[in-house]
C-alpha cells in the first residue's frame, strides 16, 4: 500500500512537470521522495523503490544522490535494466561519458533492442570523440526507432566530424524532416554545406538556425566562418562579435576575430584581440604567434621580432614563429639572419607561402633574380592570393627583361587588390620599358603607360601625409618624371626631402628633373649641395679634402656592398647627373672629371663611359668618343644605344665604309633598331650605294613608321633618282608625324620646285624658315624659289616681276648669310643671287657690285664661274644712265667722285659769276659781286674778261664736258637680254640627324631616375 502511495505522488509530479509547472512538480517530487524513503525503511531491498528514488533525485537535480540510489538498486538486482539505464543517464548528466557508456552497454547486453540505450551510448561515444562507434550505435538505435530526431542529429554530427559530409547532410535533413525547428540540425546542415563548398546554401541554413535560436553562439560562429569563406569579411567579423557577446571567454572565436581584423588591415585592433586571448589563456601559442604577426603587420618590426623570439623560448619550436622572425629580420635588412630563420621554419613544418615569399625577396635583394623567381612561384603555388609573392614575381621578371610576363603578374595582383600602389607603380615602369623596347608600340601601350602612373598618383594622393612619407613622395616624384611632368616631380622630391633632410636621393632626383627642364645652373647648385651632405653624413669633414673624401667613399662602398646589392648607388647617379649638367653648360673639362669620379664608384660605369663619349662628341673629338663607346661595348656587347653612337661617330669622321660594316653587324643582332638602320641607310647613300641605302631606309620605316629621319633619307634618294611622287609621299608622312621638322619641309619645297609647283614650294620654304630661322641654306632656297616663281609666272618687264625679285633681294641683303656668314661659300651663293636678281630688274650697278664682292671671296669654282660670266655679260652690255648718277652713285670711290664733282661745279660757277654782266642780273648779282671782290679787287674782273674772255669760255666748256663725260662713256644697252648660267643653291644638309646625339643624351639623363620596381611592404608577410 505504501508503494502505491509513493508512486501516486511520483506520477502526479511527472504530470505537473509535463504541464510545465516546475514548482508544483518539485513539491510533489519531495512528497514522493518522503514516501519512498518511508517505504525503503520498511523494505530496504526493494530495487524498484530505489530505482524510483533515483529518478526522483534526478528530477530534483541531485545527481550524486540519484547515482547512489541506482547503485543500490543494481546491488540488490544486477539485472534491473531500467536502473542501469537511468544510471547511465545520470552519469552522462555528471559529464562522465566513459562510465555512462559502460552503463548503457550493460543495458544493451541485457536488452539489445533497447533503442534508448543505443541512442545514449551513441551520445557518450560522440562526447568521447569515438565517432565511428557513435555512428554505429546511433544507426542501430535508428533501426529500432527511425523517428528519433536526436539520433539523426547526433549521427549527422559524428559523420560531419568524420568528414563524411554528404552522409551528415542526409542525417540533418532527416532530423529536420522530423523536427523542422531543430536549430542544431540547421546549424549542422550549414557546416556540412560549408565543408562541401556550397557556401550560399550553407549561409541560408545558418541564417535559419540563428532565426530559430539567436542566442546560439555556435550558430553565430558558423555564420562567421561561412561569411569569411565567401569573402564577406566585414559581416563575418560582425558574426564573431555577436558570438563573443554570448561567449566572451571563447578564446578560439576571439582569435578568429583577431585574424579577421588583421585580414581587413585593422592590425592595431587585431593586436588588442590577440592580447585579450592571451589574458584568457596565456599558454595559447597560436595567439602569441598572431600577436607577433600583428606587430609585423603594423610595421613594428623590432617588437614583432622580440615577440616571436619570446614565443620560441617559452614553448616548442614552430615554423610560424621562425617564419615571422625571418620576415622581421628581412624588414630590418639583416638578410643572412633572415635566411637562417626561414630555413629553420621550412625545416620544422610544411612549406609556407609567406616564408617562401620572404626567401624570394632575399634573393631578389641580393640580385639572384632567377632563384628569387623560383621561390615566388613556389609561394604562389601554395597561396594564389599572396599579394607579396605576385609583386615579387613581377619585380623579378621586370629585372630579367620579361616585361610581358611581369605585366601579367601585376595584373593578377590588381585583381586581388585593385588599389595596390606597388602594382600600379610597377605596372607603369614595365609599360615604360616595354614602350622603349617596342619602337612601334602604338597608342594603346602609351595610353596604358599613362593610365598606370596616373592611377598610382591618384591613389597615393589619397593617403594621409604620415602614410606617404619620404619613400612615398620619392615614388610620386619618379612617377611624375616618367609622365614628363617635371615641375610636379620637383615638388614631390621637395616633400620627400622635408621628411628626410639627411637623405640625398630626393635632392639628386630633383636635380635630374631640373636637367630635363634645361635648368642646368640650378641643377648644378643642387648637386653640389647634395655632395656636401653626402660627405657630412659619411663622416668626412667636408668636400674638398681628398683624403677625407676617399675614406668616406670607401666606407660608403663597403656599406653599399653589404646592404644594397643590386641597386644603383646614389653617389654614382649624383656624379653622372652632375657630369650631364656641366656638359650642357659647356664646361667639358669639369664634366669629364665628374663622369670619371662616377665611374670610380660605379659597378660597371656604362653611363659614365657614355657620358664621356657625349662630352667628346660635343668637343668634336670623335676618335676619343669612339674609345668611350667601345668601353661601354666591352662591358655590354649588346648595348644598342652605345653601338649606334659609335656608328654616329664613325660617320662624323666620314668613315662611311667602317660605319656601314659596323651597322650591318648591329642590325643583324637588333633587327628592330630603326635608328641603326637609318644610319646604315645614310652611310650607304654617302658611299653612293643607293640600292642598299633604299633597303636600309625601308627596313627602318618598317621597324618604326614614325622615324622621320628614315623617311627623309628615303625621300632624298627618291628625289635623286627622279621619283618625285615617291619623295612627296614620304615627305608628307614625315611632316604628318613631325610638323616641326624644317628639313622635311625644305626637301618638299625642292621637290615641288622640280615639279613646277612654285607656289607650294614657296609655302614649304616659308614654313621651313619659320621653324629654323637661322638656317642660311634655307634662306637661299627661299630666295631661289621666289626667283623661279617670278620667272615662271610674270613677264620680266612687269611690276610684279620686279616686286618679287626685289623682295627676295631685300631679304637676302638683311640676312646673316650676306653680312656675317662664317661659310664663305654660302655667302658667295648669296652674293651671286643678289647680282642675278639686280641684273634681272636692271639694277646693273648694284648687280656688278655684288658680283665683284662674290668674286673676291674664296669660294668654289662652282660659284665663281657663273658669277664671273654674269659680271662679264653686264659689263659687255653696259646700260645707259644719267651723268649725275655716276657722280653720286654709292660705291668704293663714291667720296672721291662727289669731291671731284663739287670742285668742277665750283670752278664753273666761279668763272661765270666773275663776268661783269653777272653783277647786273637779278638773284645772282650779290654772289657775283662777292666773287669779284675776292678774286678781282678794284674792278679788275672787267679788264681780265676783256683780255682773257675766250680762255674763260673754253675753260667752262672743258669743265662742263668733264661733268657729262660719265654719261657719254656708258653707252647704250644693246638689244637682247642677259642670260645668266643656271645655278641652284647648295642643298640643306641631310647629315645624320643631330637629334641622334641629343636623344641619346636625353635618354641617359632620364635613365638616371633609376625607376626601380617598388617593393611590396614586408608588413604583408604578417598574413593571418
Secondary structure as the mmCIF struct_conf table of DSSP 4:
data_model
#
loop_
_struct_conf.conf_type_id
_struct_conf.id
_struct_conf.beg_label_comp_id
_struct_conf.beg_label_asym_id
_struct_conf.beg_label_seq_id
_struct_conf.end_label_comp_id
_struct_conf.end_label_asym_id
_struct_conf.end_label_seq_id
HELX_RH_AL_P HELX_RH_AL_P1 UNK A 2 UNK A 18
TURN_TY1_P TURN_TY1_P1 UNK A 19 UNK A 20
HELX_RH_AL_P HELX_RH_AL_P2 UNK A 22 UNK A 42
TURN_TY1_P TURN_TY1_P2 UNK A 44 UNK A 45
HELX_RH_AL_P HELX_RH_AL_P3 UNK A 47 UNK A 59
TURN_TY1_P TURN_TY1_P3 UNK A 60 UNK A 61
HELX_RH_AL_P HELX_RH_AL_P4 UNK A 63 UNK A 76
TURN_TY1_P TURN_TY1_P4 UNK A 78 UNK A 79
HELX_RH_AL_P HELX_RH_AL_P5 UNK A 81 UNK A 93
TURN_TY1_P TURN_TY1_P5 UNK A 94 UNK A 95
HELX_RH_AL_P HELX_RH_AL_P6 UNK A 97 UNK A 110
TURN_TY1_P TURN_TY1_P6 UNK A 112 UNK A 113
HELX_RH_AL_P HELX_RH_AL_P7 UNK A 115 UNK A 127
TURN_TY1_P TURN_TY1_P7 UNK A 128 UNK A 129
HELX_RH_AL_P HELX_RH_AL_P8 UNK A 131 UNK A 144
TURN_TY1_P TURN_TY1_P8 UNK A 146 UNK A 147
HELX_RH_AL_P HELX_RH_AL_P9 UNK A 149 UNK A 161
TURN_TY1_P TURN_TY1_P9 UNK A 162 UNK A 163
HELX_RH_AL_P HELX_RH_AL_P10 UNK A 165 UNK A 178
TURN_TY1_P TURN_TY1_P10 UNK A 180 UNK A 181
HELX_RH_AL_P HELX_RH_AL_P11 UNK A 183 UNK A 195
TURN_TY1_P TURN_TY1_P11 UNK A 196 UNK A 197
HELX_RH_AL_P HELX_RH_AL_P12 UNK A 199 UNK A 212
TURN_TY1_P TURN_TY1_P12 UNK A 214 UNK A 215
HELX_RH_AL_P HELX_RH_AL_P13 UNK A 217 UNK A 229
TURN_TY1_P TURN_TY1_P13 UNK A 230 UNK A 231
HELX_RH_AL_P HELX_RH_AL_P14 UNK A 233 UNK A 246
TURN_TY1_P TURN_TY1_P14 UNK A 248 UNK A 249
HELX_RH_AL_P HELX_RH_AL_P15 UNK A 251 UNK A 263
TURN_TY1_P TURN_TY1_P15 UNK A 264 UNK A 265
HELX_RH_AL_P HELX_RH_AL_P16 UNK A 267 UNK A 280
TURN_TY1_P TURN_TY1_P16 UNK A 282 UNK A 283
HELX_RH_AL_P HELX_RH_AL_P17 UNK A 285 UNK A 297
TURN_TY1_P TURN_TY1_P17 UNK A 298 UNK A 299
HELX_RH_AL_P HELX_RH_AL_P18 UNK A 301 UNK A 314
BEND BEND1 UNK A 315 UNK A 315
HELX_RH_AL_P HELX_RH_AL_P19 UNK A 319 UNK A 331
TURN_TY1_P TURN_TY1_P18 UNK A 332 UNK A 333
HELX_RH_AL_P HELX_RH_AL_P20 UNK A 335 UNK A 348
BEND BEND2 UNK A 349 UNK A 350
HELX_RH_AL_P HELX_RH_AL_P21 UNK A 353 UNK A 365
TURN_TY1_P TURN_TY1_P19 UNK A 366 UNK A 367
HELX_RH_AL_P HELX_RH_AL_P22 UNK A 369 UNK A 382
TURN_TY1_P TURN_TY1_P20 UNK A 384 UNK A 385
HELX_RH_AL_P HELX_RH_AL_P23 UNK A 387 UNK A 399
TURN_TY1_P TURN_TY1_P21 UNK A 400 UNK A 401
HELX_RH_AL_P HELX_RH_AL_P24 UNK A 403 UNK A 416
TURN_TY1_P TURN_TY1_P22 UNK A 418 UNK A 419
HELX_RH_AL_P HELX_RH_AL_P25 UNK A 421 UNK A 437
TURN_TY1_P TURN_TY1_P23 UNK A 439 UNK A 440
HELX_RH_AL_P HELX_RH_AL_P26 UNK A 442 UNK A 461
TURN_TY1_P TURN_TY1_P24 UNK A 462 UNK A 462
BEND BEND3 UNK A 463 UNK A 463
HELX_RH_AL_P HELX_RH_AL_P27 UNK A 465 UNK A 482
TURN_TY1_P TURN_TY1_P25 UNK A 483 UNK A 484
HELX_RH_AL_P HELX_RH_AL_P28 UNK A 486 UNK A 499
TURN_TY1_P TURN_TY1_P26 UNK A 501 UNK A 502
HELX_RH_AL_P HELX_RH_AL_P29 UNK A 505 UNK A 516
TURN_TY1_P TURN_TY1_P27 UNK A 517 UNK A 518
HELX_RH_AL_P HELX_RH_AL_P30 UNK A 520 UNK A 537
TURN_TY1_P TURN_TY1_P28 UNK A 538 UNK A 539
BEND BEND4 UNK A 541 UNK A 541
TURN_TY1_P TURN_TY1_P29 UNK A 543 UNK A 544
HELX_RH_AL_P HELX_RH_AL_P31 UNK A 546 UNK A 563
TURN_TY1_P TURN_TY1_P30 UNK A 565 UNK A 566
BEND BEND5 UNK A 567 UNK A 567
HELX_RH_AL_P HELX_RH_AL_P32 UNK A 570 UNK A 584
TURN_TY1_P TURN_TY1_P31 UNK A 585 UNK A 586
HELX_RH_AL_P HELX_RH_AL_P33 UNK A 588 UNK A 600
TURN_TY1_P TURN_TY1_P32 UNK A 601 UNK A 601
BEND BEND6 UNK A 602 UNK A 604
HELX_RH_AL_P HELX_RH_AL_P34 UNK A 606 UNK A 619
TURN_TY1_P TURN_TY1_P33 UNK A 620 UNK A 620
HELX_RH_AL_P HELX_RH_AL_P35 UNK A 622 UNK A 635
TURN_TY1_P TURN_TY1_P34 UNK A 637 UNK A 638
HELX_RH_AL_P HELX_RH_AL_P36 UNK A 640 UNK A 652
TURN_TY1_P TURN_TY1_P35 UNK A 653 UNK A 654
HELX_RH_AL_P HELX_RH_AL_P37 UNK A 656 UNK A 669
TURN_TY1_P TURN_TY1_P36 UNK A 671 UNK A 672
HELX_RH_AL_P HELX_RH_AL_P38 UNK A 674 UNK A 686
TURN_TY1_P TURN_TY1_P37 UNK A 687 UNK A 688
HELX_RH_AL_P HELX_RH_AL_P39 UNK A 690 UNK A 703
TURN_TY1_P TURN_TY1_P38 UNK A 705 UNK A 706
HELX_RH_AL_P HELX_RH_AL_P40 UNK A 708 UNK A 720
TURN_TY1_P TURN_TY1_P39 UNK A 721 UNK A 722
HELX_RH_AL_P HELX_RH_AL_P41 UNK A 724 UNK A 737
TURN_TY1_P TURN_TY1_P40 UNK A 739 UNK A 740
HELX_RH_AL_P HELX_RH_AL_P42 UNK A 742 UNK A 754
TURN_TY1_P TURN_TY1_P41 UNK A 755 UNK A 756
HELX_RH_AL_P HELX_RH_AL_P43 UNK A 758 UNK A 771
TURN_TY1_P TURN_TY1_P42 UNK A 773 UNK A 774
HELX_RH_AL_P HELX_RH_AL_P44 UNK A 776 UNK A 793
BEND BEND7 UNK A 794 UNK A 794
TURN_TY1_P TURN_TY1_P43 UNK A 796 UNK A 797
BEND BEND8 UNK A 798 UNK A 798
HELX_RH_AL_P HELX_RH_AL_P45 UNK A 799 UNK A 814
BEND BEND9 UNK A 815 UNK A 815
HELX_RH_AL_P HELX_RH_AL_P46 UNK A 816 UNK A 819
TURN_TY1_P TURN_TY1_P44 UNK A 820 UNK A 820
BEND BEND10 UNK A 822 UNK A 822
HELX_RH_AL_P HELX_RH_AL_P47 UNK A 824 UNK A 840
TURN_TY1_P TURN_TY1_P45 UNK A 841 UNK A 842
HELX_RH_AL_P HELX_RH_AL_P48 UNK A 844 UNK A 856
BEND BEND11 UNK A 857 UNK A 857
HELX_RH_AL_P HELX_RH_AL_P49 UNK A 861 UNK A 876
TURN_TY1_P TURN_TY1_P46 UNK A 877 UNK A 877
HELX_LH_PP_P HELX_LH_PP_P1 UNK A 878 UNK A 880
HELX_RH_AL_P HELX_RH_AL_P50 UNK A 883 UNK A 888
BEND BEND12 UNK A 891 UNK A 891
TURN_TY1_P TURN_TY1_P47 UNK A 892 UNK A 893
HELX_RH_AL_P HELX_RH_AL_P51 UNK A 894 UNK A 913
TURN_TY1_P TURN_TY1_P48 UNK A 914 UNK A 914
BEND BEND13 UNK A 915 UNK A 915
HELX_RH_3T_P HELX_RH_3T_P1 UNK A 916 UNK A 920
BEND BEND14 UNK A 921 UNK A 921
TURN_TY1_P TURN_TY1_P49 UNK A 922 UNK A 924
HELX_RH_AL_P HELX_RH_AL_P52 UNK A 925 UNK A 935
BEND BEND15 UNK A 936 UNK A 936
HELX_RH_3T_P HELX_RH_3T_P2 UNK A 937 UNK A 939
HELX_RH_AL_P HELX_RH_AL_P53 UNK A 940 UNK A 969
TURN_TY1_P TURN_TY1_P50 UNK A 970 UNK A 970
HELX_LH_PP_P HELX_LH_PP_P2 UNK A 973 UNK A 974
BEND BEND16 UNK A 975 UNK A 976
HELX_LH_PP_P HELX_LH_PP_P3 UNK A 980 UNK A 982
HELX_LH_PP_P HELX_LH_PP_P4 UNK A 984 UNK A 989
BEND BEND17 UNK A 992 UNK A 992
TURN_TY1_P TURN_TY1_P51 UNK A 994 UNK A 994
HELX_RH_AL_P HELX_RH_AL_P54 UNK A 995 UNK A 1007
TURN_TY1_P TURN_TY1_P52 UNK A 1008 UNK A 1009
HELX_LH_PP_P HELX_LH_PP_P5 UNK A 1012 UNK A 1017
HELX_RH_3T_P HELX_RH_3T_P3 UNK A 1018 UNK A 1021
BEND BEND18 UNK A 1022 UNK A 1022
#
